[in-house]
Amino acid sequence: MINLSMDYLKAMLVCVPTHDVRYYLCGINFVGVKNKVSAYATDGHRISKWLITEEYDGDDFNIIIKKDAIKAIISSKDNHAELEPTTGAVTTSFGSITGLIDGKYPDVDRVLNKETVIDKDGACYIDSKYISDTIKIANIVCGKGSRDKIKQYNSSPDSTVVFTFHNVDDFIHGIMPLRGSWDSDNTKAVVSKMLNKG
């Protein structure tokens, strides 16, 4: 059984779409491989990765749990839940909840991996509506009273902007850059470096 934090499940849900033609994105992807269990969520514009444990000793697995099932798990109001990787069932005080999506999740590690990006002085344009969601995630994983919660890890013009969170080593978040040319009058675009101000 794998222990899941309810707060982190809430943070992951920020990036999960409600409806998408890519139905396999409408849930959280849990992957167990090489002694690690990670969770991924993306809507194609934002992406989050949660390193759940580095002490997994079971068989490899790759499952997607539906958004509605994750919401039902969170509604138990427990602090933690237990994932059974062979069945995809999650146990809470309400009982066992299952809701799997049959599909193949994209390889998100290639666009969200803080070990492979380099700090740069440049900036890229990102959709401003995603800034509030990044702050929401920071409030969930760091706590609302924390200061300087968000650290921008990369601002290369054509790569995902990666964010880490103060005193949190097991959760990272990214926003994909806007494509095309943007000028300073465009209200949908903001320079990502603004987030470094906390």
Backbone as a ProteinNet text record, in pm:
[ID]
protein_1_A
[PRIMARY]
MINLSMDYLKAMLVCVPTHDVRYYLCGINFVGVKNKVSAYATDGHRISKWLITEEYDGDDFNIIIKKDAIKAIISSKDNHAELEPTTGAVTTSFGSITGLIDGKYPDVDRVLNKETVIDKDGACYIDSKYISDTIKIANIVCGKGSRDKIKQYNSSPDSTVVFTFHNVDDFIHGIMPLRGSWDSDNTKAVVSKMLNKG
[TERTIARY]
83.9	0	87.6	43	118.7	40.1	104	40	28.2	-92.3	-117.9	-163.7	-101.4	-141.3	-261.4	-364.9	-483.6	-450.6	-364.4	-327.2	-260.1	-172	-103.8	-200.1	-295.7	-397.3	-474.5	-508.4	-577	-490.9	-361.7	-271	-261.4	-259.3	-252.3	-377.8	-493.1	-619.2	-624.9	-544.4	-543.6	-515.5	-434	-393.8	-477.6	-574	-651.5	-774.3	-788.2	-906.4	-1032	-1146	-1273.4	-1316.3	-1301.1	-1334.1	-1220.7	-1183	-1078.6	-1092.8	-1074	-1079.7	-971.4	-864.5	-760.9	-804.5	-898.7	-965.5	-867.4	-752.6	-653.1	-591.6	-610.8	-561.4	-657.1	-779.1	-882.1	-869.6	-747.3	-719.4	-575.1	-534	-395.5	-325.8	-208.3	-128.8	-33.9	-44.5	44.1	136.5	267.2	365.9	462.1	481.1	579.3	684.9	808.5	919.1	1050.2	1142	1275.6	1270.4	1190.5	1177	1112.7	1063.3	998	852	768.1	629.7	608.8	563.6	538.1	395.7	343.6	211.9	226.5	148	153.8	13.4	3.3	-123.8	-94	-168.9	-151.5	-279.2	-299.4	-407.5	-350.3	-220.7	-155.1	-99.2	-137.9	-87.9	-9.6	-55.5	11.9	41.7	139.8	178.1	235.2	200.1	253.8	308.4	414.9	474.6	494.1	453.3	465.4	544.6	657.9	736.9	683.5	606.4	536.7	631.2	713.3	809.8	926.7	1040.8	1158.1	1193.6	1098.1	1121	1016.9	974.9	876.2	946.9	894.4	959.2	865.2	757.8	663.8	689.5	597.4	607.2	582.5	640.5	616.5	467.8	417.8	278.2	263.8	157.4	126.8	-24.9	-90.2	-236.1	-280.3	-400.7	-461.3	-592.1	-604.2	-727.5	-809.4	-937.3	-1026.1	-1036.9	-1059.2	-1075.8	-1190	-1303.2	-1417.5	-1382.9	-1304	-1262.7	-1170.2	-1078.9	-987.7	-1069	-1169.8	-1255.5	-1328.5	-1373.3	-1440.9	-1344.6	-1220.7	-1118.1	-1095.5	-1081.7	-1057.6	-1176.9	-1297.2	-1417.3	-1427.8	-1344.5	-1345.3	-1298	-1228.2	-1174.1	-1063.4	-1013.7	-898.9	-773.9	-667.9	-540.4	-463.5	-484.4	-414.4	-507.6	-468.7	-538.5	-432.3	-474.7	-381	-413.5	-313.9	-329.4	-277.6	-361.3	-319.5	-281.7	-151.2	-108.6	-152.3	-173.7	-211	-354.5	-441.2	-581.9	-621	-544.2	-579.9	-683.1	-717.9	-815.8	-747.8	-820.5	-770.3	-861.3	-801	-876.8	-879	-998.9	-1019.2	-1108	-1143.6	-1235.6	-1374.9	-1405	-1532.4	-1533.6	-1416.1	-1404.8	-1312.5	-1326.9	-1240.1	-1302.9	-1224.1	-1271.4	-1185.1	-1251.3	-1180.3	-1240.6	-1157	-1203.6	-1088.7	-1060.5	-944.6	-981.8	-887.2	-899.2	-808.7	-865.5	-787	-726.3	-599.6	-532.3	-385.4	-312.4	-168.5	-141.8	-83.6	-53	74.4	84.6	206.7	327.9	446	570.8	597	558.4	569.5	706.7	783.9	916.9	1006.1	981.8	1067.3	1041.9	924.6	896.8	896	901.8	899.3	999.7	1122.6	1229.9	1332	1331.7	1416.6	1565.2	1601.3	1742.7	1797.5	1709.7	1756.7	1739	1688.5	1673.8	1781.9	1806.6	1912.9	1853.4	1889.5	1843.9	1897.5	1810.6	1850.1	1791.9	1851.1	1803.7	1688.4	1661.3	1554.6	1417.9	1316.1	1179.5	1099.4	993.1	901.1	761.8	672.8	535.9	449.1	373.3	280.8	142.8	41.4	-95.5	-118.4	-159.8	-171.6	-273.6	-371	-472.4	-413.3	-293.9	-233.7	-150.3	-126.2	-48.6	-124.1	-253.2	-330.8	-335.2	-335.6	-333.8	-200.1	-90.9	40.8	46.1	-11.5	-18.2	-108.5	-217.9	-307.2	-233.3	-155.8	-76.5	22.5	89.2	185.3	117.6	-2.7	-76	-113.1	-137.6	-172.9	-50.7	58.9	175.4	265.7	260.5	346.2	269.6	140.9	63.1	39.4	-74.7	-113	-29.2	29.4	104.8	249.1	292.9	433.4	462.1	585.3	629.4	729.2	742.4	837.6	822.7	701.9	671.3	714.9	718.2	739.2	876.9	947.4	1077.4	1070	1093.7	1098.5	1233.9	1233.5	1356	1411.8	1325.2	1369.5	1283.1	1344.9	1268.3	1319.1	1363.4	1406.6	1285.1	1297.6	1180.3	1095.4	1154.9	1078.5	1060.4	1086.8	1071.4	973.6	926.1	832.7	895.3	818.6	864.5	839.5	946.2	937.4	937.6	848	837.5	858.3	937	950.2	889.3	872.9	804.3	889.8	887	971.4	956.2	1069.4	1074.4	994.4	972	900.1	990.4	1040.1	1132.2	1064.1	938.9	875.4	762.2	753.3	646.1	701	683.4	718.9	602.5	598.9	488.4	546.2	479.4	526.5	412.9	445.5	352	421.1	353.4	408.9	403.6	503.9	503.4	398.2	351.3	260.7	338.5	272.8	335.7	304.8	390.6	369.7	432.7	408.4	466.8	363.8	412.8	326.7	387.4	302	353.3	306.5	361	334	190	114	-24.9	-119.2	-67.4	-152.1	-182.7	-309.1	-345.8	-340.8	-337.2	-332.7	-191.5	-92	46	115.3	193.5	272.9	412.9	510	645.1	657.6	703.3	704.8	793.4	892.2	982.2	911.5	790.9	715.4	691.9	679.7	651.9	766.3	887.2	1002.1	990.8	902.4	889.2	812.8	763.2	693.6	553
-120.1	0	125.3	227.3	351.2	463.4	532.7	638.8	765.6	820.4	940.7	1054.7	1170.1	1289.6	1354.7	1383.5	1449.2	1589.7	1661.9	1795.6	1790.7	1694.8	1684.7	1640.2	1555.2	1519.6	1644	1730.5	1856.4	1942.7	1951.3	2032	1975.5	1843.6	1781.1	1809.2	1814.8	1835.8	1969.7	2066.5	2198.5	2185.6	2089.6	2073.9	1973.3	1909.8	1805.9	1868.2	1852.7	1908.8	1831.1	1897.3	1829.8	1752.5	1814.7	1750.2	1778.1	1679.1	1696.5	1583.6	1614.7	1508.2	1403.9	1448.9	1354.8	1302.3	1210.8	1161.8	1113.4	1064.9	1011.4	1119.6	1247.7	1357.1	1389	1335.2	1370.3	1288.2	1276	1204.5	1227.6	1163	1171.5	1040.6	1051.3	935.5	898.2	775.3	723.6	619.4	638.2	550.4	499	369	308.1	238.1	282.1	222.6	254.5	159.3	177.5	232.5	169.7	204.7	339.8	407.3	537	528.3	604.2	623.5	773.5	811.6	952.4	967	1088.5	1119.9	1239.9	1240.1	1345.7	1394.5	1524.9	1582.6	1693.3	1697.2	1804.4	1824.1	1948.6	1978.7	2023.5	2006.1	2048.1	2189	2264.7	2401.1	2412.9	2338.9	2334	2189.1	2168.4	2031.9	2026.7	1923.1	1904.3	1763.2	1752	1622.2	1612.8	1499.4	1472.5	1343.6	1352.1	1233.6	1178.8	1072.6	1020.1	944.4	858.4	784.3	736	721.7	662.7	529.4	472.3	346.4	241	242.3	146.1	16.3	-96.6	-224.5	-324.5	-274.7	-362.2	-368.1	-429.1	-439.9	-303.4	-283.9	-161.1	-149.5	-27.3	-4.5	132.9	151.5	278.3	285	366.4	374.9	521	542.9	676.2	665.6	747.8	749.1	873	850.9	957.8	1071.8	1191.1	1310.2	1294	1238.2	1220.8	1127.8	1024.3	932.6	1003.1	1087.5	1163.1	1257.5	1323.3	1412.4	1334.8	1214.7	1131.8	1092.7	1064.4	1031	1149.3	1268.4	1389.8	1421.6	1390.8	1423.4	1343.2	1241.3	1163.6	1246.7	1357.1	1446.4	1381.9	1266.6	1205.2	1286.1	1268.9	1332.3	1253.8	1121.6	1034.3	925.9	866.4	750.6	649.8	528.3	422.6	371.2	378.2	329.3	186.1	97.7	-38.7	-40	-44.6	-26.3	-136	-257.1	-365.5	-353.1	-288.9	-275.1	-130.5	-34.8	105.7	152.3	67.6	105	190.8	291.2	378.6	363.1	333.4	311	436.4	476.5	589.1	539.4	628.9	591.3	559.2	604.9	573	433.1	374.3	245.1	255.2	163.3	155.7	228.3	310.9	388.4	352.5	318.1	283.2	361	409.5	478.8	495.9	392.5	394.9	439.1	504	541.2	447.6	386	298.9	384.3	415.5	499	511.6	575.3	594.7	742	770.9	908.5	953.1	1082	1128.5	1128.7	1125.6	1130.9	1275.3	1311.4	1449.7	1482.4	1382	1408.5	1486.1	1470.9	1540.6	1691.5	1736.2	1879.7	1936.6	1849.9	1897.6	1818.6	1866.2	1798.5	1902.9	1941.9	2052.6	2021	1893.3	1859.1	1891.8	1910	1930	2072.7	2162.6	2300.8	2387.7	2501	2590.1	2726.9	2786.5	2922.9	3017.9	3103.5	3200.7	3336.2	3441.6	3576.2	3619.1	3543.7	3580	3557.3	3578.6	3557.2	3497.1	3430	3384.1	3431	3427.3	3470.7	3350.2	3364.5	3259.4	3320.1	3236.6	3282.8	3325.9	3448.8	3506.1	3434.2	3365.6	3298.2	3182.4	3136.7	3024.2	3067.3	3195.4	3242.4	3217.6	3248.4	3228.3	3081	2992.4	2849.5	2806	2866.6	2836.3	2880	2995.1	3043.3	2952.9	2906.7	2814.2	2686	2632.7	2512.6	2540.2	2655.6	2692	2697.8	2753.8	2762	2623.5	2530	2394.1	2320.4	2321.7	2239.1	2305.4	2438.8	2510.7	2560.6	2579.4	2641.2	2788.1	2839.6	2976.4	3083.3	3053.5	3155.8	3171.4	3087	3091.4	3211.9	3262.1	3371.4	3317.8	3386.4	3347.8	3200.4	3161.6	3020.9	2970.4	3057.6	3014	3056.5	2962.7	2991.3	2949.2	3044.1	3011	2950.5	2836.1	2763.3	2790	2826.1	2843.9	2947.5	3030	3125.9	3130.8	3018.5	3009.8	3032	3116.2	3157	3044.2	2933	2828.7	2701.4	2706.9	2586	2609.7	2501	2508.4	2585.6	2675.6	2748.6	2659.4	2623	2529.8	2607.2	2567.5	2631.4	2527	2565	2484.2	2564.1	2498	2559.1	2548.4	2653.1	2664.3	2543.9	2481.2	2365.6	2245.5	2237.6	2124.6	2063.9	1942.7	1877.5	1776.5	1744.7	1635.3	1678.8	1808.7	1858.4	1971.5	1960.3	2069.9	2094.6	2216.3	2258.9	2333.2	2324.8	2395.6	2456.5	2564.5	2628.4	2634.7	2584	2587	2729.3	2770.5	2907.2	2923.9	3048	3079.9	3072.8	3026.7	3018	3144	3180.4	3297.5	3420.7	3535.5	3660	3733.1	3791.6	3861.7	3997	4097.9	4230	4266.8	4375.1	4413.1	4455.6	4483.4	4523	4403.4	4284.5	4166.2	4129.1	4136	4113.4	3965.7	3876.4	3734.6	3688.6	3768.3	3723.8	3805.5	3739.9	3808.4	3750.6	3829.8	3779.4	3692.7	3571.5	3474.3	3515.2	3600.2	3639.2	3713.5	3763.3	3833.1	3742.4	3613.2	3520.5	3509	3544.5	3534.7	3631	3727.2	3823.9	3767.2	3642.3	3576.3	3619.7
0	0	0	-69	-81.7	-14.8	76.2	151.7	66.6	57	-22.5	67.2	52.9	126.6	59.1	135.8	79.9	28.6	100.2	55.2	-81.9	-100.3	-229.1	-340.3	-307	-406.2	-449	-352.5	-384.8	-476.9	-446.7	-529.3	-670.5	-683.2	-815.2	-897.3	-832	-903.7	-976.5	-933.6	-998.1	-1147.5	-1185.7	-1326.4	-1404	-1340.2	-1408.5	-1475.7	-1607.4	-1674	-1638.1	-1648.4	-1624.3	-1748	-1862.5	-1989.9	-2087.2	-2163.5	-2263.5	-2364.2	-2491.6	-2590.4	-2563.3	-2498	-2454.4	-2317.3	-2318.5	-2197.4	-2091.1	-2133.5	-2040.9	-1952.5	-1988	-1903.2	-1789.1	-1792.6	-1694.8	-1566.6	-1518.8	-1395.6	-1355.2	-1247.6	-1200.8	-1233.9	-1293.2	-1332.9	-1219.6	-1170	-1066.8	-1129.8	-1108.8	-1171	-1064.9	-1061.8	-973.8	-1056.1	-1045.1	-1120.3	-1050.2	-1049.9	-992	-849.7	-765.1	-623.3	-596.3	-699.5	-681.4	-722.8	-652.8	-694.9	-712.6	-831.7	-862.4	-913.8	-903.2	-958.6	-1050.9	-1158.2	-1258.8	-1290.5	-1319.3	-1363.1	-1462.5	-1571.7	-1669.6	-1749.4	-1793.5	-1887.3	-2021.7	-2038.9	-2162	-2154.2	-2050.8	-2030.9	-1900.8	-1800.9	-1670.8	-1639.4	-1554.5	-1521.7	-1380.6	-1306	-1171.2	-1156.5	-1076.9	-1046.2	-895.4	-840.5	-697.2	-679.8	-614.6	-582.3	-450.7	-456.7	-339.5	-246.4	-303.2	-221.7	-307.5	-243.5	-308.5	-242	-169.6	-97.5	-135.9	-260.1	-308	-346.3	-300.3	-332	-399.1	-458.4	-528.7	-677.2	-748.9	-894.8	-959.4	-1077.3	-1153.1	-1186.8	-1187.5	-1226.5	-1288.8	-1364.7	-1429.7	-1444.3	-1359.7	-1361.1	-1361.6	-1412.6	-1411.2	-1333.6	-1229.6	-1149.4	-1187.1	-1218.9	-1264.8	-1164.3	-1218.8	-1135.2	-1035.5	-1079.1	-988.8	-872.9	-900.5	-793.8	-695.4	-747.6	-659.9	-570.5	-628.8	-549.2	-439.6	-471.4	-371.3	-259.1	-294.3	-194.6	-101.1	-159.8	-80.8	9	-38.5	39.1	168.5	184.3	308.9	428	398.3	502	585.2	541.2	607.3	573.3	649.8	617.1	511.6	510.5	417.9	366.3	254.3	199.2	156.7	127	89.6	-50.1	-140.7	-277.6	-287.2	-341.5	-373.5	-521.8	-553.6	-692.9	-789.2	-739.5	-831.6	-880.9	-802.1	-841.7	-872	-822.2	-837.6	-737.6	-641.9	-539.5	-433	-384.5	-278.9	-158.4	-43.9	79.2	164.8	205.9	297.2	411.1	501.6	609.6	555.1	432.1	367.9	308.9	291.8	225.8	105.8	13.2	-104.3	-223.1	-289.8	-404.9	-525.1	-636.2	-758.9	-874	-960.5	-1080.5	-1176.7	-1253.8	-1342.4	-1483.2	-1548.3	-1689	-1767.9	-1871	-1957.4	-2068.4	-2054.6	-2153.8	-2121.5	-2211.7	-2192.4	-2165.3	-2050.8	-2012	-2084	-2121.8	-2189.8	-2097.1	-2155.6	-2079.6	-2039.8	-1916.7	-1873.1	-1813.8	-1779.3	-1723.1	-1820.6	-1948.7	-2045.7	-2047.4	-1997	-1992.9	-1851.7	-1752.2	-1613.7	-1531.5	-1534.6	-1463.2	-1422.7	-1296.6	-1253.1	-1263.1	-1275.4	-1288.5	-1427.3	-1525.6	-1662.3	-1713	-1629.3	-1672	-1608.5	-1669.4	-1624.1	-1596.2	-1482.3	-1454	-1560.1	-1609	-1709.6	-1671.3	-1726.2	-1695	-1784.8	-1887.6	-1978.8	-1917.4	-1996.6	-1949	-2061.9	-2027.7	-2130	-2091.8	-2187.7	-2163	-2131.2	-2023.3	-1983.7	-1965.9	-1975.7	-1961.7	-1816.5	-1796.8	-1662.8	-1575.6	-1636.1	-1554.3	-1474.5	-1512.4	-1440.9	-1320.1	-1305.1	-1190.1	-1059.9	-1059.8	-937	-899.3	-998.5	-969	-909.9	-954.5	-897.8	-751.6	-723.5	-584.8	-500.9	-560	-489.7	-451.9	-544.3	-515.9	-403.5	-408.8	-303.2	-167.4	-161	-34.5	18.6	-72.1	-29.6	22	-54.8	-17.4	86.4	97.5	193.1	315.6	301.7	408.3	377.6	414.2	378.7	446.3	560.8	632.3	586.8	496.5	454.9	366.5	375.1	287.8	186.7	76.7	-27.3	-63.4	-95.3	-117.6	-254.3	-354.2	-491.8	-541.5	-602.7	-665.1	-810.3	-898.9	-1041	-1072	-1134.1	-1159.6	-1298	-1391.2	-1528.7	-1598.4	-1680.7	-1759.6	-1903.2	-1953.5	-2092.8	-2183.1	-2286.6	-2364.5	-2422.6	-2461.1	-2528.1	-2447	-2317.5	-2237.4	-2123.3	-2067.3	-1955.4	-1839.5	-1780.3	-1662.7	-1542.1	-1472.1	-1360	-1228.9	-1137.8	-1007	-897.5	-799	-678.2	-563.8	-450	-337.6	-212.1	-131.2	-12.7	79.9	113.3	204.1	154.7	23.5	-35.6	-142.9	-115.8	-208.9	-300.7	-273.6	-346.4	-439.4	-469.2	-556.2	-642.3	-774.1	-864.3	-959.3	-1012.8	-1097.8	-1217.6	-1329.8	-1448.2	-1526.8	-1596.9	-1689.4	-1824.5	-1927.6	-2060.8	-2115.7	-2192.7	-2247.1	-2355.9	-2370.7	-2480.3	-2610.8	-2713	-2845.5	-2924.6	-3017.7	-3101.8	-3039.7	-3099.8	-3049.2	-2964.3	-2853.3	-2759.7	-2729.8	-2720.3	-2684.6	-2544.2	-2493	-2353.7	-2330.6	-2436.9	-2420.9	-2410.5	-2431.9	-2429.3	-2284.7	-2247.4	-2107.6	-2067.9	-2165.2	-2130.9	-2096.9	-2135	-2116.5	-2010.3	-1927.7	-1828	-1830.1	-1791.7	-1783.4	-1659.6	-1679.5	-1570.1	-1454.2	-1478.4	-1369.9	-1257.9	-1283.2	-1177.7	-1057.8	-1081	-971.5	-874.3	-914.2	-824.5	-707.6	-717.3	-609.6	-491	-504.8	-394.6	-388.1
[MASK]
++++++++++++++++++++++++++++++++++++++++++++++++++++++++++++++++++++++++++++++++++++++++++++++++++++++++++++++++++++++++++++++++++++++++++++++++++++++++++++++++++++++++++++++++++++++++++++++++++++++

